[in-house]
Amino acid sequence: MKYFRLSQDAVKVLADTYSTPLLVLSLEQIELNYNLLAENMPDVKIYYAVKANPDERIIRKLSALGGRFDVASDGEMRMLNELGIDSARMVYANPVKTASGLQVAHTIGVNKFTFDSESEIAKMAAAVPGGTVLLRIRVDNPRALVDLNKKFGAHPEEALDLLIKAQAAGLDVAGLCFHVGSQSASNEAYIDALKICRSLFDAAAEKGLHLRMLDIGGGFPIPTLTEEPDVAAMVTGIYATIKQYFPDTEIWAEPGRYICGTAVNLITQVIGTKVRNNQQWYFLDDGLYGTFSGVIFDHWDFELETFKTGKTIPATFAGPSCDSLDIMFRDKQTAPLEIGDLILVPNCGAYTSASATVFNGFAKTTIIVWEEVYEEIKAKLALATAG
Ligand SMILES: *Cc1c(COP(=O)(O)O)cnc(C)c1O
């Protein structure tokens, strides 16, 4: 599959027109990504994990496509509510909820929740009595880039006890959920998790508790510097296992990265160069406190397309702020660069702008929509070619 990637000419015209740093979002790519999951997992309800990229235009697009939303805080629920999204299309999928989050859920009518501990049962029973709840199960997956199971998920051995306690507290105990970890390199972890969940569904049924929903979480991968995963094949395998083990269960998924990761390109430029201790340094106009925050929070290694040829050298890339933490890459191989050189960073829509700050007075990088500027950019490109 080919993902959204600006041409060198488009990068130049966009930088001239809008200046840098600039994030360019393709809503068509969002649609392609959503459709790939929806078509390969028909009848699975897709809840977009808003935390990956909460841009309003992404939310509206997914809402128009019939998507649903995984929210984790009062702020995310309020934002979606203000965009007119029905609370029935949201799941509050944070196993440890705040008082204000529960209050907003109650006020706007979000009624689906996840939990993984006994202390959360009493909180939900008090704030959202009768709420529909899924128990999050821990699944270990060393092959994920970001292992969320270090923080969340009840051990399968505790599951039955927690489900029964939640039911006794008056909650509508509907099923189980899991998250195999973000950027999972294979579907084995999903298949293992599905098997564990099947045996828990059966064990619950023996106690008279009939579970009816299963949420398989997110984790679907996007291309990295070294790998281009075949997500269609991956989800086809997961779906076949779902049909085998859970033919009559309502299934949800919560993709974040896969929906938005490939839909955004960053255009940044070299604003400074120097040699320190025999190492070449390049300073960019976007940095670790901005779009490259994913280097820290998401353990992500970004591709830098410099459009330059020539013998590569190892260089250090730093951001524009005055903090020495603001270094994105060390010993990154690159063709030699100069001030003013433009750099394209593809696949940077997930866990990038979402975790950017305005530290040191650098504004968050502007995000424009490619399909909205495409005609104008194309006309400028035609002019440039004619001239
Ligand atoms: C972050 C998160 C997701 C999205 O994960 P991706 O790896 O981006 O697909 C889904 N569900 C929950 C509960 C999450 O915390």
The ligand as an SDF file (V2000), in Angstrom:
LIG
                    3D

 15 15  0  0  0  0  0  0  0  0999 V2000
   -3.5860    4.3410   23.0890 C   0  0  0  0  0  0  0  0  0  0  0  0
   -4.7220    3.3950   23.1020 C   0  0  0  0  0  0  0  0  0  0  0  0
   -5.2400    2.8890   21.9020 C   0  0  0  0  0  0  0  0  0  0  0  0
   -4.6050    3.1750   20.5580 C   0  0  0  0  0  0  0  0  0  0  0  0
   -3.4490    2.4420   20.3820 O   0  0  0  0  0  0  0  0  0  0  0  0
   -2.6450    2.4330   18.9920 P   0  0  0  0  0  0  0  0  0  0  0  0
   -1.4850    1.5910   19.2780 O   0  0  0  0  0  0  0  0  0  0  0  0
   -2.3210    3.8360   18.6610 O   0  0  0  0  0  0  0  0  0  0  0  0
   -3.5580    1.8190   17.9720 O   0  0  0  0  0  0  0  0  0  0  0  0
   -6.3520    2.0760   21.9680 C   0  0  0  0  0  0  0  0  0  0  0  0
   -6.9310    1.7690   23.1410 N   0  0  0  0  0  0  0  0  0  0  0  0
   -6.4680    2.2270   24.3190 C   0  0  0  0  0  0  0  0  0  0  0  0
   -7.1600    1.8540   25.5680 C   0  0  0  0  0  0  0  0  0  0  0  0
   -5.3420    3.0410   24.3340 C   0  0  0  0  0  0  0  0  0  0  0  0
   -4.8670    3.4810   25.5030 O   0  0  0  0  0  0  0  0  0  0  0  0
  1  2  1  0
  2  3  1  0
  2 14  2  0
  3  4  1  0
  3 10  2  0
  4  5  1  0
  5  6  1  0
  6  7  2  0
  6  8  1  0
  6  9  1  0
 10 11  1  0
 11 12  2  0
 12 13  1  0
 12 14  1  0
 14 15  1  0
M  END
$$$$
